[in-house]
Amino acid sequence: MKKAKIETPLGIAELTGDSDGLSSVKVLDEGIISAEIPSELKETALQLEAYFKGTLQNFDLKLNLQGTDFQKKVWKKLLEIPYGSTTSYLQLSRDLGDEKAIRAVASANGKNPLWIIVPCHRVIGSDGSLTGYAGGLHRKKWLLDMENPPVQQSLF
């Protein structure tokens, strides 16, 4: 597995992957930026940079998801949440066919290894609250605000 660390507005992103695809993107509070990015991770770095600049809404990367079958099913469903939109843990459970699996869905969501790429930050509480995010709720709020900025209202 190759690794690289890149700077983002939310901290250092540690990218991990190989020729089989991207397997992990983690956010770190500190770290040393990689002087060179392995070829297997260059496209990820470019797309993350474009995402943070606001010029990319949908990632197009080869993913190598590592997890249980159920986790992979949840993560693939997360990929269907459009940029600038949110869904609830309850709705995600319903979409997966089992409303009672809400805790398992939330757990799988929390174990998502591909920060931002698989947009777990777009899942919120049924009441609209920002609940749970491995990268910290301040990062979740920042991402949601970036993807869906408030509309400036005219005074006239």
MARDO-890780 format. One record per residue: y, z, x of N, C-alpha, C in turn; residue number from 1. Coordinates in nm, 3 decimals, always signed. Layout:
REM MARDO-890780
NODE  n_north     n_up   n_east  ca_north    ca_up  ca_east  c_north     c_up   c_east  resi
NODE        Y        Z        X         Y        Z        X        Y        Z        X   NUM
...
This chain:
REM MARDO-890780
NODE  n_north     n_up   n_east  ca_north    ca_up  ca_east  c_north     c_up   c_east  resi
NODE   -0.119   +0.000   +0.083    +0.000   +0.000   +0.000   +0.125   +0.000   +0.088     1
NODE   +0.219   -0.081   +0.048    +0.348   -0.087   +0.116   +0.447   +0.001   +0.041     2
NODE   +0.544   +0.053   +0.113    +0.647   +0.138   +0.054   +0.784   +0.096   +0.105     3
NODE   +0.884   +0.120   +0.020    +1.023   +0.098   +0.060   +1.109   +0.192   -0.023     4
NODE   +1.220   +0.232   +0.034    +1.317   +0.315   -0.037   +1.449   +0.239   -0.044     5
NODE   +1.500   +0.229   -0.167    +1.626   +0.159   -0.187   +1.724   +0.253   -0.259     6
NODE   +1.851   +0.226   -0.240    +1.954   +0.306   -0.305   +1.982   +0.252   -0.444     7
NODE   +1.997   +0.344   -0.541    +2.036   +0.308   -0.677   +2.146   +0.404   -0.719     8
NODE   +2.214   +0.375   -0.828    +2.318   +0.467   -0.876   +2.262   +0.604   -0.917     9
NODE   +2.131   +0.615   -0.934    +2.070   +0.739   -0.979   +1.991   +0.812   -0.871    10
NODE   +2.002   +0.766   -0.750    +1.927   +0.827   -0.641   +1.848   +0.722   -0.566    11
NODE   +1.760   +0.769   -0.481    +1.676   +0.680   -0.401   +1.553   +0.642   -0.483    12
NODE   +1.525   +0.513   -0.492    +1.405   +0.466   -0.559   +1.301   +0.434   -0.452    13
NODE   +1.184   +0.496   -0.465    +1.074   +0.469   -0.374   +0.980   +0.371   -0.443    14
NODE   +0.966   +0.253   -0.384    +0.882   +0.147   -0.438   +0.749   +0.146   -0.365    15
NODE   +0.639   +0.131   -0.440    +0.506   +0.123   -0.379   +0.431   +0.008   -0.444    16
NODE   +0.369   -0.075   -0.361    +0.291   -0.185   -0.414   +0.229   -0.267   -0.302    17
NODE   +0.154   -0.366   -0.344    +0.090   -0.457   -0.249   +0.073   -0.592   -0.317    18
NODE   -0.014   -0.676   -0.264    -0.032   -0.810   -0.319   -0.089   -0.808   -0.461    19
NODE   -0.147   -0.695   -0.503    -0.198   -0.682   -0.640   -0.086   -0.648   -0.738    20
NODE   +0.031   -0.612   -0.689    +0.144   -0.584   -0.776   +0.210   -0.450   -0.746    21
NODE   +0.313   -0.424   -0.821    +0.390   -0.300   -0.808   +0.313   -0.187   -0.876    22
NODE   +0.292   -0.077   -0.806    +0.214   +0.033   -0.864   +0.297   +0.158   -0.891    23
NODE   +0.413   +0.170   -0.827    +0.492   +0.291   -0.848   +0.638   +0.268   -0.813    24
NODE   +0.725   +0.324   -0.897    +0.867   +0.335   -0.866   +0.905   +0.477   -0.904    25
NODE   +0.944   +0.555   -0.806    +0.982   +0.694   -0.827   +1.128   +0.712   -0.789    26
NODE   +1.193   +0.804   -0.856    +1.331   +0.837   -0.821   +1.329   +0.967   -0.741    27
NODE   +1.402   +0.966   -0.630    +1.411   +1.082   -0.543   +1.556   +1.125   -0.531    28
NODE   +1.578   +1.252   -0.513    +1.715   +1.300   -0.496   +1.769   +1.271   -0.357    29
NODE   +1.678   +1.256   -0.262    +1.722   +1.225   -0.125   +1.613   +1.148   -0.053    30
NODE   +1.650   +1.088   +0.054    +1.557   +1.009   +0.133   +1.633   +0.913   +0.221    31
NODE   +1.562   +0.850   +0.309    +1.622   +0.754   +0.402   +1.593   +0.614   +0.350    32
NODE   +1.699   +0.536   +0.333    +1.687   +0.398   +0.285   +1.610   +0.317   +0.389    33
NODE   +1.517   +0.235   +0.340    +1.437   +0.151   +0.430   +1.524   +0.047   +0.498    34
NODE   +1.506   +0.033   +0.627    +1.579   -0.068   +0.702   +1.530   -0.207   +0.667    35
NODE   +1.402   -0.216   +0.635    +1.341   -0.344   +0.599   +1.250   -0.323   +0.479    36
NODE   +1.253   -0.419   +0.387    +1.170   -0.411   +0.267   +1.053   -0.506   +0.284    37
NODE   +0.930   -0.457   +0.269    +0.813   -0.544   +0.280   +0.821   -0.658   +0.178    38
NODE   +0.768   -0.771   +0.215    +0.775   -0.890   +0.128   +0.719   -0.864   -0.010    39
NODE   +0.617   -0.778   -0.020    +0.554   -0.748   -0.148   +0.649   -0.673   -0.243    40
NODE   +0.755   -0.615   -0.188    +0.846   -0.533   -0.269   +0.987   -0.591   -0.281    41
NODE   +1.012   -0.703   -0.216    +1.147   -0.760   -0.216   +1.192   -0.800   -0.356    42
NODE   +1.105   -0.861   -0.433    +1.143   -0.904   -0.568   +1.176   -0.784   -0.656    43
NODE   +1.101   -0.676   -0.641    +1.130   -0.554   -0.716   +1.269   -0.502   -0.680    44
NODE   +1.298   -0.497   -0.553    +1.429   -0.449   -0.508   +1.541   -0.536   -0.563    45
NODE   +1.523   -0.667   -0.561    +1.624   -0.760   -0.613   +1.644   -0.741   -0.762    46
NODE   +1.534   -0.727   -0.836    +1.546   -0.712   -0.980   +1.607   -0.577   -1.019    47
NODE   +1.573   -0.472   -0.948    +1.636   -0.342   -0.975   +1.786   -0.348   -0.947    48
NODE   +1.825   -0.414   -0.839    +1.967   -0.429   -0.808   +2.039   -0.504   -0.921    49
NODE   +1.978   -0.611   -0.970    +2.038   -0.688   -1.080   +2.044   -0.605   -1.209    50
NODE   +1.942   -0.525   -1.234    +1.940   -0.438   -1.352   +2.059   -0.341   -1.347    51
NODE   +2.077   -0.277   -1.233    +2.186   -0.180   -1.221   +2.323   -0.246   -1.223    52
NODE   +2.332   -0.373   -1.186    +2.459   -0.447   -1.195   +2.486   -0.493   -1.339    53
NODE   +2.383   -0.484   -1.424    +2.398   -0.527   -1.563   +2.370   -0.674   -1.585    54
NODE   +2.310   -0.740   -1.485    +2.283   -0.883   -1.499   +2.136   -0.914   -1.530    55
NODE   +2.053   -0.810   -1.540    +1.911   -0.828   -1.572   +1.872   -0.729   -1.680    56
NODE   +1.809   -0.779   -1.786    +1.765   -0.691   -1.894   +1.613   -0.682   -1.902    57
NODE   +1.544   -0.784   -1.854    +1.398   -0.785   -1.861   +1.339   -0.812   -1.723    58
NODE   +1.257   -0.719   -1.677    +1.193   -0.735   -1.547   +1.078   -0.834   -1.559    59
NODE   +1.060   -0.913   -1.454    +0.950   -1.009   -1.448   +0.879   -0.986   -1.315    60
NODE   +0.790   -0.888   -1.315    +0.722   -0.846   -1.194   +0.572   -0.836   -1.219    61
NODE   +0.495   -0.858   -1.117    +0.351   -0.835   -1.125   +0.328   -0.685   -1.112    62
NODE   +0.265   -0.626   -1.215    +0.243   -0.482   -1.217   +0.097   -0.450   -1.191    63
NODE   +0.074   -0.342   -1.121    -0.060   -0.292   -1.094   -0.065   -0.148   -1.143    64
NODE   -0.078   -0.134   -1.276    -0.077   -0.003   -1.338   -0.204   +0.073   -1.306    65
NODE   -0.186   +0.196   -1.261    -0.298   +0.284   -1.226   -0.298   +0.404   -1.320    66
NODE   -0.397   +0.412   -1.407    -0.407   +0.522   -1.501   -0.527   +0.505   -1.589    67
NODE   -0.540   +0.593   -1.688    -0.651   +0.582   -1.782   -0.625   +0.464   -1.876    68
NODE   -0.727   +0.423   -1.947    -0.710   +0.314   -2.043   -0.604   +0.350   -2.147    69
NODE   -0.605   +0.476   -2.193    -0.508   +0.518   -2.293   -0.366   +0.514   -2.235    70
NODE   -0.348   +0.564   -2.113    -0.217   +0.560   -2.050   -0.167   +0.416   -2.037    71
NODE   -0.254   +0.327   -1.993    -0.215   +0.187   -1.977   -0.176   +0.126   -2.112    72
NODE   -0.244   +0.165   -2.218    -0.212   +0.116   -2.353   -0.071   +0.163   -2.393    73
NODE   -0.039   +0.290   -2.365    +0.094   +0.343   -2.395   +0.199   +0.271   -2.310    74
NODE   +0.174   +0.256   -2.181    +0.271   +0.193   -2.092   +0.296   +0.048   -2.132    75
NODE   +0.193   -0.022   -2.173    +0.212   -0.161   -2.217   +0.296   -0.166   -2.344    76
NODE   +0.281   -0.067   -2.432    +0.363   -0.060   -2.553   +0.509   -0.031   -2.517    77
NODE   +0.531   +0.050   -2.414    +0.668   +0.078   -2.369   +0.739   -0.050   -2.325    78
NODE   +0.664   -0.142   -2.267    +0.723   -0.268   -2.221   +0.779   -0.351   -2.336    79
NODE   +0.738   -0.320   -2.459    +0.785   -0.393   -2.577   +0.917   -0.340   -2.633    80
NODE   +0.963   -0.227   -2.583    +1.089   -0.170   -2.633   +1.204   -0.251   -2.572    81
NODE   +1.282   -0.317   -2.656    +1.388   -0.403   -2.602   +1.497   -0.326   -2.528    82
NODE   +1.558   -0.392   -2.434    +1.674   -0.340   -2.361   +1.780   -0.297   -2.462    83
NODE   +1.838   -0.181   -2.441    +1.943   -0.133   -2.529   +1.894   -0.068   -2.657    84
NODE   +1.762   -0.058   -2.673    +1.702   +0.002   -2.793   +1.628   +0.128   -2.755    85
NODE   +1.597   +0.208   -2.856    +1.514   +0.326   -2.836   +1.409   +0.332   -2.946    86
NODE   +1.308   +0.411   -2.922    +1.209   +0.444   -3.024   +1.177   +0.592   -3.006    87
NODE   +1.110   +0.648   -3.104    +1.073   +0.789   -3.094   +0.927   +0.801   -3.051    88
NODE   +0.892   +0.920   -3.004    +0.753   +0.946   -2.970   +0.665   +0.928   -3.093    89
NODE   +0.714   +0.972   -3.209    +0.637   +0.957   -3.332   +0.617   +0.810   -3.367    90
NODE   +0.723   +0.731   -3.358    +0.711   +0.588   -3.389   +0.619   +0.519   -3.289    91
NODE   +0.628   +0.556   -3.165    +0.540   +0.499   -3.063   +0.394   +0.530   -3.095    92
NODE   +0.368   +0.653   -3.139    +0.232   +0.692   -3.179   +0.186   +0.608   -3.297    93
NODE   +0.274   +0.589   -3.393    +0.241   +0.505   -3.510   +0.212   +0.361   -3.467    94
NODE   +0.296   +0.309   -3.379    +0.278   +0.171   -3.332   +0.145   +0.154   -3.259    95
NODE   +0.097   +0.262   -3.198    -0.031   +0.259   -3.128   -0.148   +0.286   -3.222    96
NODE   -0.117   +0.313   -3.349    -0.222   +0.326   -3.450   -0.270   +0.466   -3.481    97
NODE   -0.205   +0.569   -3.425    -0.250   +0.705   -3.452   -0.133   +0.802   -3.443    98
NODE   -0.074   +0.830   -3.558    +0.042   +0.920   -3.564   +0.010   +1.057   -3.506    99
NODE   -0.115   +1.100   -3.517    -0.154   +1.233   -3.470   -0.166   +1.239   -3.318   100
NODE   -0.159   +1.127   -3.251    -0.172   +1.123   -3.105   -0.038   +1.143   -3.035   101
NODE   +0.060   +1.196   -3.106    +0.195   +1.207   -3.052   +0.200   +1.284   -2.919   102
NODE   +0.124   +1.392   -2.908    +0.126   +1.469   -2.782   +0.063   +1.390   -2.667   103
NODE   -0.045   +1.322   -2.697    -0.111   +1.240   -2.594   -0.020   +1.125   -2.552   104
NODE   +0.050   +1.067   -2.649    +0.144   +0.959   -2.619   +0.259   +1.011   -2.533   105
NODE   +0.312   +1.128   -2.569    +0.420   +1.188   -2.490   +0.374   +1.220   -2.348   106
NODE   +0.250   +1.269   -2.335    +0.196   +1.300   -2.203   +0.182   +1.173   -2.119   107
NODE   +0.129   +1.067   -2.179    +0.114   +0.940   -2.107   +0.251   +0.886   -2.068   108
NODE   +0.347   +0.898   -2.158    +0.483   +0.854   -2.131   +0.539   +0.927   -2.009   109
NODE   +0.514   +1.057   -2.002    +0.563   +1.138   -1.891   +0.495   +1.108   -1.758   110
NODE   +0.379   +1.045   -1.764    +0.306   +1.011   -1.641   +0.327   +0.866   -1.598   111
NODE   +0.419   +0.799   -1.663    +0.451   +0.660   -1.630   +0.491   +0.650   -1.482   112
NODE   +0.417   +0.572   -1.403    +0.447   +0.562   -1.260   +0.556   +0.461   -1.225   113
NODE   +0.604   +0.386   -1.324    +0.699   +0.279   -1.294   +0.834   +0.302   -1.360   114
NODE   +0.906   +0.401   -1.305    +1.040   +0.437   -1.350   +1.125   +0.312   -1.373   115
NODE   +1.190   +0.303   -1.485    +1.279   +0.196   -1.529   +1.203   +0.067   -1.560   116
NODE   +1.114   +0.022   -1.474    +1.041   -0.103   -1.496   +0.963   -0.096   -1.627   117
NODE   +0.887   +0.012   -1.645    +0.823   +0.043   -1.773   +0.915   +0.147   -1.837   118
NODE   +0.993   +0.105   -1.937    +1.110   +0.184   -1.981   +1.080   +0.307   -2.066   119
NODE   +1.021   +0.407   -2.005    +0.993   +0.532   -2.076   +1.121   +0.604   -2.113   120
NODE   +1.232   +0.571   -2.047    +1.360   +0.635   -2.081   +1.407   +0.595   -2.220   121
NODE   +1.349   +0.492   -2.279    +1.389   +0.446   -2.412   +1.318   +0.519   -2.525   122
NODE   +1.238   +0.619   -2.490    +1.168   +0.699   -2.592   +1.240   +0.832   -2.607   123
NODE   +1.279   +0.861   -2.730    +1.356   +0.982   -2.760   +1.288   +1.060   -2.871   124
NODE   +1.341   +1.177   -2.901    +1.287   +1.258   -3.010   +1.318   +1.194   -3.145   125
NODE   +1.240   +1.228   -3.246    +1.261   +1.173   -3.382   +1.400   +1.205   -3.436   126
NODE   +1.458   +1.314   -3.389    +1.591   +1.354   -3.434   +1.703   +1.293   -3.349   127
NODE   +1.664   +1.203   -3.257    +1.762   +1.138   -3.170   +1.792   +1.213   -3.042   128
NODE   +1.726   +1.326   -3.023    +1.752   +1.407   -2.903   +1.686   +1.345   -2.779   129
NODE   +1.746   +1.372   -2.665    +1.689   +1.326   -2.538   +1.588   +1.431   -2.494   130
NODE   +1.463   +1.403   -2.515    +1.359   +1.499   -2.478   +1.276   +1.442   -2.365   131
NODE   +1.248   +1.525   -2.270    +1.158   +1.493   -2.161   +1.188   +1.366   -2.086   132
NODE   +1.198   +1.377   -1.957    +1.210   +1.261   -1.869   +1.183   +1.310   -1.728   133
NODE   +1.083   +1.252   -1.665    +1.042   +1.296   -1.532   +1.157   +1.287   -1.431   134
NODE   +1.246   +1.191   -1.450    +1.359   +1.174   -1.358   +1.476   +1.265   -1.390   135
NODE   +1.464   +1.346   -1.495    +1.572   +1.436   -1.536   +1.650   +1.378   -1.653   136
NODE   +1.687   +1.464   -1.746    +1.757   +1.418   -1.866   +1.892   +1.353   -1.834   137
NODE   +1.958   +1.396   -1.726    +2.085   +1.334   -1.690   +2.065   +1.186   -1.654   138
NODE   +1.953   +1.155   -1.591    +1.924   +1.015   -1.557   +1.888   +0.936   -1.683   139
NODE   +1.811   +0.997   -1.772    +1.775   +0.931   -1.898   +1.901   +0.895   -1.976   140
NODE   +1.992   +0.990   -1.989    +2.118   +0.966   -2.061   +2.197   +0.854   -1.994   141
NODE   +2.205   +0.857   -1.862    +2.279   +0.755   -1.787   +2.221   +0.617   -1.815   142
NODE   +2.088   +0.605   -1.810    +2.023   +0.476   -1.832   +2.048   +0.425   -1.974   143
NODE   +2.033   +0.513   -2.073    +2.056   +0.473   -2.211   +2.202   +0.432   -2.233   144
NODE   +2.295   +0.505   -2.173    +2.436   +0.470   -2.185   +2.466   +0.337   -2.116   145
NODE   +2.403   +0.313   -2.002    +2.424   +0.187   -1.931   +2.373   +0.069   -2.014   146
NODE   +2.256   +0.087   -2.076    +2.196   -0.021   -2.153   +2.265   -0.043   -2.287   147
NODE   +2.334   +0.058   -2.336    +2.395   +0.048   -2.467   +2.531   +0.117   -2.464   148
NODE   +2.627   +0.056   -2.394    +2.757   +0.121   -2.380   +2.829   +0.131   -2.514   149
NODE   +2.911   +0.234   -2.529    +2.986   +0.246   -2.655   +3.080   +0.127   -2.673   150
NODE   +3.098   +0.088   -2.797    +3.187   -0.024   -2.828   +3.329   +0.029   -2.835   151
NODE   +3.418   -0.039   -2.765    +3.559   -0.003   -2.769   +3.617   -0.045   -2.902   152
NODE   +3.672   +0.049   -2.975    +3.732   +0.017   -3.103   +3.878   -0.018   -3.085   153
NODE   +3.922   -0.110   -3.165    +4.062   -0.151   -3.161   +4.148   -0.051   -3.237   154
NODE   +4.264   -0.026   -3.187    +4.357   +0.063   -3.256   +4.434   -0.012   -3.366   155
NODE   +4.432   -0.144   -3.363    +4.507   -0.223   -3.460   +4.417   -0.323   -3.529   156
